[in-house]
Amino acid sequence: MLYAVGIASAIARDGVDFVLLVDENDAPSAANHLQLYERESLYRPPPPPPPPKLHPHAVRGSVGYALVVIGVAFAISEGLWRLDAFDVGELNAALVQQGQWWRVWTALTLHLDGLHLLANTVFGVWFGYLASRLMGVGNAWLFVVLGAGFANWVEGYFGPPGHLSVGASTAVFTALGLLSGFSWRTRLAYPQRWALRWAPLVAGIVLLSWTGTGGESLDQTGTTVGSGQTVDVLAHALGFAVGLGGGAIAALKAATRMLDRVPQWLAGLLALLPLVLAWARALSS
């Protein structure tokens, strides 16, 4: 070690003991370096955090999500649904501002074309699966449906009256935010380097930027009057932000204990309830 810092030294035997020999002028500096080395040798990095508790049956939730969005598309394309399903179900900001609350959920199940549907199905299945493994399948999808509905309501209620939007992308990015927020808040409870603690947030923001802001995005959810089809970046960002907050809250110990008391099958049924009620209201209008 002394050689590495430029101090010449030698080890000799003094009777029974071994001694370290250095030049008299180097003795204070050598002693200081040896003390620092000893302190560093005693330091032990904190142990890695334990692996997260993983919940079963995550695949079931992803399959259920795919069945809902694909089922609605099939019903509309085959004429099993009202022909004006888009008129009564799209996120129309002017009508949301007039009190048509159901549009914030019905819009999540409507898609413009096959590519739009495919993109939202693939990303939704994957992000939903990961969130379900961390939070439980019922809890995760309940947070996703409620969070996406709230994000759509914020966009519709406070957005320009001419804004129109459809697609499950808000739910997709709510699931991504949920996953990032829950992982980030869980890691904060353990001593580790800042890069590891903040990695879930950074990864979530990178994925949001890559898949949700145009360019590489396959999702074309937004439509605005007079401008044709566009990427609804605001809906993606709002969904991610709502999911992020929901995931961070759900990771708190008190919230986790409360969520663990709710059967996952019951939470899953509650996740379907807003969609069923919204479509029942829309089709009765």
C-alpha positions in Angstrom: 0.0 0.0 0.0 2.8 2.4 0.9 4.5 1.6 -2.4 1.3 2.7 -4.2 1.5 6.1 -2.7 5.2 6.6 -3.4 6.7 5.8 0.1 9.6 3.4 0.1 9.4 0.7 2.8 10.7 -2.7 3.9 9.6 -5.4 6.3 12.2 -6.8 8.7 12.2 -9.1 11.7 13.0 -7.7 15.1 13.5 -10.8 17.2 10.0 -12.4 17.4 8.0 -9.6 15.7 8.0 -8.1 12.3 8.5 -4.4 11.8 7.9 -2.0 9.0 10.8 0.2 8.1 10.5 3.6 6.3 12.7 6.6 6.0 12.5 8.9 9.1 11.2 11.8 7.0 8.4 9.6 5.6 7.3 8.2 8.9 4.4 10.8 9.6 3.0 10.4 6.1 3.3 6.6 6.3 1.5 6.4 9.6 -1.3 8.6 8.3 -1.7 6.4 5.2 -1.7 3.3 7.3 -4.4 4.7 9.5 -6.6 5.6 6.5 -6.1 2.1 5.1 -7.1 0.5 8.3 -10.3 2.5 8.5 -11.2 1.7 4.9 -10.5 -2.0 5.5 -13.0 -2.0 8.4 -15.7 -0.4 6.2 -18.3 -2.9 5.0 -20.7 -1.8 2.3 -24.4 -2.2 3.3 -26.0 -5.5 2.3 -28.1 -5.5 -0.8 -31.8 -5.1 -0.3 -33.8 -8.3 0.0 -35.6 -9.4 -3.2 -39.0 -7.9 -3.4 -42.0 -10.0 -2.5 -43.5 -11.3 -5.8 -47.3 -12.0 -6.1 -48.7 -14.9 -8.1 -51.3 -14.9 -10.9 -49.9 -11.7 -12.6 -50.5 -13.4 -16.0 -54.3 -13.6 -15.3 -54.5 -9.8 -14.9 -52.6 -9.2 -18.2 -54.9 -11.7 -20.0 -57.9 -10.0 -18.5 -56.7 -6.6 -19.7 -56.0 -7.9 -23.2 -59.5 -9.6 -23.3 -61.2 -6.3 -22.4 -59.5 -4.0 -25.0 -59.6 -6.7 -27.8 -63.1 -7.7 -26.9 -64.4 -4.1 -27.2 -62.7 -3.7 -30.5 -64.1 -7.0 -31.8 -67.6 -6.1 -30.6 -67.5 -2.8 -32.4 -66.0 -4.1 -35.6 -68.5 -6.9 -35.8 -71.5 -4.7 -35.1 -72.2 -6.2 -31.7 -71.9 -2.8 -30.2 -73.7 0.4 -31.0 -72.4 1.9 -34.2 -71.9 5.3 -32.5 -69.7 3.8 -29.8 -66.9 6.3 -30.5 -69.4 9.2 -30.4 -70.7 8.2 -27.0 -67.4 6.8 -25.6 -64.5 9.0 -26.8 -62.8 11.4 -24.4 -64.5 14.6 -25.6 -63.2 17.4 -23.4 -66.2 19.7 -24.0 -68.7 16.9 -22.9 -66.5 15.9 -19.9 -66.7 19.5 -18.8 -70.5 19.2 -19.1 -70.6 16.3 -16.7 -70.2 13.2 -18.9 -67.9 11.4 -16.5 -68.1 8.0 -18.1 -66.0 9.1 -21.1 -62.8 9.1 -18.9 -63.1 5.2 -18.8 -64.9 4.3 -22.0 -62.2 6.1 -24.0 -59.6 3.7 -22.5 -61.2 0.8 -24.4 -61.5 2.4 -27.8 -58.8 2.3 -30.5 -58.4 3.9 -33.9 -57.0 0.9 -35.8 -55.2 -2.4 -35.5 -51.7 -0.9 -34.9 -53.1 1.4 -32.2 -54.8 -1.6 -30.5 -51.7 -3.8 -30.8 -49.3 -1.3 -29.3 -51.5 -0.6 -26.3 -52.2 -4.3 -25.8 -48.5 -5.3 -25.9 -47.2 -2.6 -23.6 -50.2 -2.8 -21.3 -49.8 -6.5 -20.9 -46.1 -6.2 -20.0 -46.2 -3.2 -17.7 -49.4 -4.5 -16.0 -47.7 -7.9 -15.5 -44.7 -6.3 -13.8 -46.8 -4.1 -11.6 -49.0 -7.1 -10.6 -46.0 -9.1 -9.6 -45.0 -6.3 -7.1 -48.4 -5.2 -5.8 -50.7 -8.1 -6.5 -52.8 -8.6 -9.6 -56.0 -7.1 -8.2 -54.4 -4.2 -6.5 -52.3 -3.3 -9.5 -55.1 -3.2 -12.0 -57.4 -1.4 -9.5 -54.8 1.4 -9.3 -54.3 1.4 -13.0 -58.0 1.7 -13.9 -58.7 4.4 -11.2 -55.5 6.2 -12.0 -56.0 6.2 -15.7 -59.6 7.4 -15.3 -58.4 10.3 -13.0 -55.7 11.3 -15.5 -58.2 11.3 -18.4 -60.6 13.4 -16.2 -57.8 16.0 -15.5 -57.0 16.2 -19.2 -60.7 16.4 -20.3 -61.9 18.8 -17.5 -59.0 21.2 -17.7 -58.1 20.8 -21.4 -59.4 22.8 -24.4 -63.0 21.9 -25.3 -62.0 20.8 -28.8 -59.8 18.0 -27.5 -60.7 14.4 -28.4 -58.8 11.3 -27.4 -59.2 7.5 -27.3 -57.0 4.6 -26.4 -55.6 2.6 -23.4 -52.3 4.4 -23.5 -53.2 6.4 -20.4 -53.7 3.1 -18.6 -50.4 1.8 -20.1 -48.4 4.7 -18.7 -50.3 4.6 -15.5 -49.1 1.0 -15.1 -45.5 2.1 -15.9 -45.7 4.9 -13.4 -47.1 2.6 -10.8 -44.2 0.1 -11.3 -41.6 2.9 -11.1 -43.1 4.6 -8.1 -43.6 1.4 -6.1 -40.1 0.1 -6.8 -38.5 3.5 -6.0 -40.3 4.0 -2.7 -39.5 0.4 -1.6 -35.8 0.9 -2.3 -35.7 4.1 -0.2 -36.1 1.9 3.0 -32.7 0.3 2.4 -29.2 1.8 2.6 -27.6 1.7 -0.9 -26.0 4.0 -3.4 -28.2 6.8 -4.7 -28.0 5.5 -8.3 -29.6 2.2 -7.2 -32.3 4.0 -5.2 -33.3 6.3 -8.0 -32.9 3.8 -10.9 -36.6 2.9 -11.0 -37.6 6.5 -11.5 -34.9 7.1 -14.1 -35.9 3.9 -16.0 -39.6 4.9 -15.9 -38.9 8.4 -17.3 -36.7 7.0 -20.0 -39.4 4.5 -21.1 -42.0 7.3 -21.0 -39.8 9.5 -23.2 -39.0 6.7 -25.6 -42.5 5.2 -26.1 -44.9 8.0 -25.1 -43.8 11.2 -26.8 -43.8 10.4 -30.5 -41.0 9.4 -32.6 -40.5 5.8 -31.6 -44.0 5.6 -30.2 -46.5 3.2 -31.9 -49.3 4.8 -30.0 -51.4 7.4 -31.7 -54.2 8.1 -29.2 -55.0 11.7 -29.4 -57.1 13.5 -32.0 -57.7 17.2 -32.1 -60.1 19.0 -34.2 -58.7 20.1 -37.5 -55.3 18.5 -37.0 -55.9 14.8 -37.5 -54.3 12.0 -35.6 -51.6 12.8 -33.1 -49.8 11.3 -30.1 -51.5 12.4 -26.9 -48.4 13.2 -25.0 -50.2 15.0 -22.2 -52.4 11.9 -21.5 -49.2 9.8 -21.3 -47.5 12.1 -19.0 -50.6 12.5 -16.7 -51.0 8.8 -16.6 -47.4 8.2 -15.7 -47.5 11.0 -13.0 -50.7 9.6 -11.4 -49.3 6.1 -11.5 -46.0 7.3 -10.0 -47.8 8.9 -7.0 -50.1 5.9 -6.5 -47.2 3.5 -6.6 -45.2 5.5 -4.1 -48.2 5.7 -1.7 -49.0 2.0 -2.1 -45.4 1.1 -1.1 -45.7 2.8 2.3 -45.9 0.2 5.1 -49.3 1.3 6.3 -50.7 1.2 2.8 -49.2 -2.1 2.1 -50.7 -3.7 5.2 -54.1 -2.3 4.2 -53.9 -3.6 0.7 -52.8 -7.0 1.9 -56.1 -7.3 3.7 -58.1 -7.0 0.5 -58.4 -10.2 -1.5 -56.9 -9.9 -4.9 -59.9 -11.3 -6.6 -62.1 -8.6 -5.0 -59.7 -5.8 -6.0 -59.8 -7.2 -9.5 -63.5 -7.1 -9.7 -63.5 -3.5 -8.4 -61.1 -2.7 -11.2 -63.7 -3.8 -13.7 -66.5 -2.0 -12.1 -65.7 1.6 -13.4 -65.5 0.2 -17.0 -68.8 -1.7 -16.7 -70.6 1.2 -15.2 -69.1 3.7 -17.6 -70.2 1.7 -20.7 -73.6 1.0 -19.3 -74.1 4.7 -18.8 -72.7 5.5 -22.3 -74.9 3.0 -24.1 -78.0 4.2 -22.3 -77.6 7.8 -23.5 
